[in-house]
Amino acid sequence: MAQPWIRSASFDGLFILSPALLSVVWVLFHQIHAGAGVAGVESAAAGQQISVWGWLALVVAVDVSHVYSTFYRTYLDPVEFKKRHTLYTLAPLVCWVFGILLYSFGSLTFWRFLAYLAVFHFIRQQYGFLALYSRKDELPLRSRWSRSIDVATIYSATLYPLIHWHLHLPRNFQWFVAGDFLSLPVFLGLSASQSEIFSQFAGMSYLGILTLYGAKELHESLLQRKFNLPKNLLVTGTALSWYLGIVRFNGDLAFTVTNVISHGIPYLALIWIHGRKQASHRAIYSRRALPLFLGALFLVAYLEEGLWDSLIWRDHSGVFTWFSKLPHLVDETTLMWVVPLLALPQFTHYVLDGFIWRVRGKEPLFSQETGS
């Protein structure tokens, strides 16, 4: 069977499919190395915070950098920018004004909105990759129920861990800031026993969907004597990384590793693939230019995080000594203007992402890409 790779087996395997799986392997190895095994939720990894250098490598070099990689696909692409000039001009302004409005209701309102927007962005990325890897499945009429099971599975692989998270707050980690996620028991007025029933029902439903997906894939493989390898690696990696990072291991380290690596690296790879497709951009996206491609992203990400740390957080000052002269902002009125401005690249990234990868017609983006 010719597999539906986006670029090639080696490229997809290294940069799109393996990050989630390798993050899982790393977390499990770290857990075992710490002497805790993998049986307990409250384990040795639970209380561990990510180191400063780990934070620099994961959060700055991958997470924040992938946000700025959107610029390559939009503002730094003359053809694309001209085509959607109004969108790219107004989006940052609208996001900033809306961010100020949100912050005027309190900082937690702002961070809560941004957290849920980010979650939506993360979930939709997994669905997008599923659509790309399912584009060549060849069942008669590609039955609607088969597609529905695929979609239900990828959404369940992300939503079940999030439901568990919302039912078991507080955790030893958060998306952006403490309290940015709503507590479902508090929001719905559930007792402890009702919350447990809700949690068990969600878990059993998720297990049922995974079982149904496995049975469907086995049936289709036997029927066609074909097996969609990248799609199943994607589903497996998503299910394992989200479950282990959020449900099984209640720790900042495990969550950051599985969350950032499985999302940021594939996104950077997708930007690279798209750039390579454009004949006018071949030089920019050549292997020789890769250090410049990544280095520019890291530099801008480092500058942004330096501003965040000096003006707002003050929790990694040793990494940002060049910014030490900047004032620490505490006035709420000033923060109402500055915080949405600092978060603007992220906010805009989430919004624009819904447009730049939008499917046109019946075939998804990159439909002409095969495993060549």
Sequence and secondary structure as in RCSB ss.txt:
>XXXX:A:sequence
MAQPWIRSASFDGLFILSPALLSVVWVLFHQIHAGAGVAGVESAAAGQQISVWGWLALVVAVDVSHVYSTFYRTY
LDPVEFKKRHTLYTLAPLVCWVFGILLYSFGSLTFWRFLAYLAVFHFIRQQYGFLALYSRKDELPLRSRWSRSID
VATIYSATLYPLIHWHLHLPRNFQWFVAGDFLSLPVFLGLSASQSEIFSQFAGMSYLGILTLYGAKELHESLLQR
KFNLPKNLLVTGTALSWYLGIVRFNGDLAFTVTNVISHGIPYLALIWIHGRKQASHRAIYSRRALPLFLGALFLV
AYLEEGLWDSLIWRDHSGVFTWFSKLPHLVDETTLMWVVPLLALPQFTHYVLDGFIWRVRGKEPLFSQETGS
>XXXX:A:secstr
     SS HHHHIIIIIHHHHHHHHHHHHHHHHTT  SS SS TTTT    HHHHIIIIIIIIIHHHHHHHHHTT
T HHHHHHTHHHHHHHHHHHHHHHHHHHHT HHHHHHHHHHHHHHHHHHHHHHHHHHHTTT  SGGG HHHHHHH
HHHHHHHHHHHHHHHHHS S S  SSSTT S  HHHHHT  HHHHHHHHHHHHHHHHHHHHHHHHHHHHHHHHHT
   HHHHHHHHHHHHHHIIIIII  SHHHHHHHHHHHHHHHHHHHHHHHHHH GGGTTTTSGGGHHHHHHHHHHH
HHHHHHHHIIIII S TTT GGGTTS     HHHHHHHHHHHTHHHHHHHHHHHHHT  BTTB TTTT    
